Amino acid sequence: MILPANWSAGLLGIRLAFFVAGFGLAAWAPLVPLAKERLAVGDRMLGFLLLCLGTGSVIAMLLTGVLNARYGSKPIILGGGLGLAILLPCLGIANTPVRLGATLFAFGVSLGSIDVAMNIHAIELERVTGRPLMSGFHAQYSIGEFTGSAAVTSLLSLQLGPLFSTLVCSALMTIAIVSAWPGLLAGGAGQQGPSFVLPNRSVLLIAVLAAITFLVEVSMLDWSALLLVERDLLAEAHGGIGCMLFSIAMAAGRLGGDAVVARIGDRAILILGTLPIVTGFLAVVAAPVALIAMAGFLLIGLGISNVVPVLCRRAGKQKIMPPAVAIAVVTTAGYAGILVGPAGIGLVAHMFGLRVAFGILGALMSIVTLSARMMTDHR
């Protein structure tokens, strides 16, 4: 990968890529209650439909590592971003479970492709520049999540309908990803060596923690609006506010993440995230009024904000596996969490209710942050 004379263009390009990925995923979250009502399905069926998104993502990741070695990350990022933009309006109008499941599968393919490619691109850019950049890049992802959720929620609140709302968002995503194309750095194609090797113990641990973290994050996006609506804390048109606040807190935590990590280290930043995560989930599960639940979403977003950037950094810094391969392994494991998460939460919600399901998410996320010592042990 070769830096241009004005390498700030490269930073802008990858930031836009992270923004588009977060925007596209979060733009789907406020549409979940509408899709459930339109299709007249229960929590269990909705969970299996959401499973299609995770399935598409994991399959794409298994292929993206090979494609990245052959063609580089730049064309994969462009293709994935355009795929998200094209498919988002289809999610807003799919009127049968089969159509929604097929569209979610294709949407997941686009999301998985751009996600693994942009993280490999970001790690390489961080290596070439010699600067800690990963938390800042993931902050753009969180800003994209907030913007996508806010845009769709606002347009739906104006009674503009899911089709028009998603078409507006699709246009914004297309402009952003096309603008990112010139700044993305060429390179990475024709790399020598294996496309995949078995992960060593340290990378495997990071991968497991990534799977749990992604499971929690995507469950927050997919189910937060439904939790708030079903508990009568918010109206259906405003259900995306919880996801919006979660994304705001994640963005805020990540914007200062590189500086904080440089001062206190990866281990400390993970351990300090435990308290807000536990407190936030307790507030969301037990909140008698919307205001307390909203505070809970803010705390969860703040506590979880730098977990994924730290995991990606640890995978990129270890010396046993090639960094690009390790990143692909960790990201694929993360999307395995997306694969099982929505269906698992749907099944638990069907049997015990969404409040119990969210309590389980809080317990899982606490395990991740409390594993900081083991994960950052250089031995």
Disulfide bonds with the S-S distance in Angstrom:
none
